[in-house]
């Protein structure tokens, strides 16, 4: 018997509905935060759509999902930040070379593992950029499900306004940040996973502490 185009399309729709039901099972509505439940459900549907395109994760499919910035739009809309806090280390070289090093605490609001490979970030106060960096982690940052992880040292964070002018914002104790992040979802101990690029994440008043080393 010959299969028609409609039969093939109906089959695809059935597979997508099955994956959507599977995602609703993975992201139960019993989570204490309804905003988090909505976020997890939308992420699950996005991953299901990606998986439906092919039995394997094709590079083109990953790029297409990156271009839509699905996760970034959801995170911004729900106000869920990936960065919990920042610690900046100031040294004598900071005054000479107008740079410093930082570490940050990253959080994962999902019930599957995330691994961060690269971060491109600018941060500042009232629209003025005081720090920026683009860093690829030699050892990717693995964030467990519903957990947190420390980034380790991120060196050579540039201070566009100069070190002296940047010192004036220390008493505020926070920064507004803009982040592009290259992650892999559904990793296993940092291996494998679905590569995604999330661009344009914005967080306001992220706590910042400062350490001075001489």
C-alpha positions in Angstrom: 0.0 0.0 0.0 1.4 3.4 -0.9 1.8 6.0 1.8 0.6 9.5 1.0 2.3 12.8 2.0 -0.6 13.3 4.5 0.2 10.0 6.1 3.9 11.0 6.6 2.9 14.4 8.0 0.4 12.8 10.4 3.1 10.5 11.6 5.4 13.4 12.3 2.7 15.1 14.3 2.1 12.0 16.3 5.8 11.7 17.2 5.9 15.4 18.2 2.8 14.9 20.4 4.4 11.9 22.0 7.6 13.8 22.8 5.6 16.7 24.2 3.8 14.3 26.5 7.1 12.8 27.5 8.4 16.3 28.4 5.3 17.1 30.5 6.2 13.9 32.5 9.8 15.1 32.9 8.7 18.5 34.1 5.9 17.8 36.5 3.6 20.7 37.6 4.3 20.0 41.3 7.3 22.4 41.4 6.8 25.1 44.0 7.3 27.9 41.4 4.8 28.1 38.6 7.2 30.3 36.7 9.9 27.6 36.9 7.4 25.0 35.7 6.5 27.1 32.7 10.2 27.6 31.9 11.0 23.9 32.2 8.0 22.9 30.1 8.9 25.4 27.3 12.6 24.2 27.4 11.4 20.6 27.2 9.2 21.3 24.2 12.1 23.1 22.5 14.4 20.1 23.1 11.6 17.8 21.9 11.3 19.8 18.6 15.0 19.6 18.1 15.1 15.9 18.7 12.1 15.3 16.4 13.9 16.8 13.4 16.3 13.8 13.4 17.1 10.7 15.5 20.5 12.3 16.0 21.2 15.9 16.8 22.3 17.4 13.5 24.6 20.5 13.6 22.2 22.4 11.4 19.3 21.7 13.8 21.4 23.0 16.7 22.3 26.2 14.7 18.6 26.8 13.8 17.6 26.5 17.5 20.4 28.9 18.4 19.2 31.5 15.9 15.8 31.4 17.4 17.3 32.1 20.8 14.5 30.0 22.4 16.1 29.6 25.8 17.4 33.2 26.0 13.9 34.6 25.3 12.3 32.3 27.9 15.0 33.1 30.5 14.6 36.9 30.0 10.8 36.7 30.0 10.7 34.8 33.2 13.5 36.7 34.9 15.5 33.6 35.7 19.3 34.4 35.8 22.1 32.0 35.2 24.5 34.0 37.3 23.9 34.1 41.1 26.9 36.2 42.2 30.3 37.4 41.2 33.6 37.8 43.0 36.2 40.2 41.5 39.9 40.1 42.5 41.8 43.4 42.4 45.6 43.4 42.3 48.3 45.9 41.8 48.4 44.9 38.1 44.7 46.0 37.9 45.8 49.6 38.3 48.5 49.2 35.6 46.8 47.1 33.0 43.1 47.9 33.6 42.0 44.3 34.0 41.2 41.9 36.8 40.0 38.3 37.4 36.6 37.1 38.5 34.8 34.0 39.5 31.0 33.6 39.4 28.4 31.2 40.8 26.2 29.7 38.1 22.8 28.1 38.7 20.8 25.6 36.8 17.0 25.8 37.2 16.4 22.6 35.2 16.2 19.0 36.1 18.9 18.0 33.6 22.6 18.8 33.6 23.9 21.9 31.8 27.5 22.4 30.8 29.0 25.9 30.0 31.7 26.0 27.4 32.0 29.8 26.8 30.7 33.1 28.1 30.8 36.5 26.5 29.7 39.2 29.0 29.6 43.0 29.6 28.5 44.5 32.9 28.0 47.9 34.3 25.8 50.4 36.0 23.1 52.6 34.5 24.1 51.7 30.9 27.8 52.4 31.4 30.0 49.3 30.8 32.6 48.8 33.6 33.8 45.2 32.8 33.8 42.8 29.8 35.2 39.5 28.8 34.9 36.7 26.3 36.2 33.4 27.8 36.2 29.8 26.7 36.7 27.5 29.7 39.6 25.1 29.3 37.6 22.8 31.6 33.8 23.3 30.9 31.6 24.3 33.9 29.3 21.5 34.7 26.1 22.5 36.6 24.1 19.6 38.1 20.3 19.5 37.8 18.7 22.1 40.0 22.2 22.9 41.4 25.0 25.4 41.2 28.7 25.4 40.2 31.6 27.8 40.5 33.1 29.0 37.3 36.7 28.9 38.5 39.0 31.9 37.7 38.1 33.9 34.6 41.3 36.0 33.9 41.8 39.3 32.0 38.5 40.9 32.5 38.8 44.3 30.8 37.8 47.5 32.6 36.7 49.9 29.8 36.4 52.9 32.1 39.9 52.3 33.6 40.7 50.9 37.0 40.5 54.1 38.9 37.0 55.0 37.6 35.9 51.4 38.2 36.8 51.6 41.9 34.0 54.1 42.4 31.3 51.5 41.9 32.6 49.1 44.5 30.4 50.4 47.3 27.3 49.7 45.3 27.9 45.9 45.5 26.2 44.9 42.3 26.4 45.0 38.5 23.9 44.8 35.7 25.1 42.1 33.3 24.5 41.2 29.6 25.5 37.6 28.8 25.9 35.4 25.7 26.6 31.8 26.8 27.5 28.7 24.8 26.1 25.7 26.7 25.4 22.0 26.1 22.1 20.7 27.5 21.5 17.1 28.7 25.2 16.4 29.3 26.5 13.5 31.3 29.3 14.5 33.7 30.1 17.3 31.2 30.3 15.0 28.1 28.1 14.9 25.0 24.9 17.0 25.2 22.9 19.3 22.8 24.9 22.5 21.9 22.9 25.7 22.3 23.9 29.4 22.1 21.9 31.7 24.3 22.4 35.4 23.5 21.3 38.6 25.1 20.6 37.4 28.6 20.1 40.3 30.9 20.3 40.4 34.7 19.9 43.4 37.0 21.7 44.0 40.3 23.7 40.8 40.4 25.6 40.8 43.8 29.3 41.5 43.4 32.0 41.1 46.1 35.6 42.3 45.8 38.9 40.9 47.0 42.1 42.9 47.1 45.4 41.1 46.7 48.7 42.9 46.9 
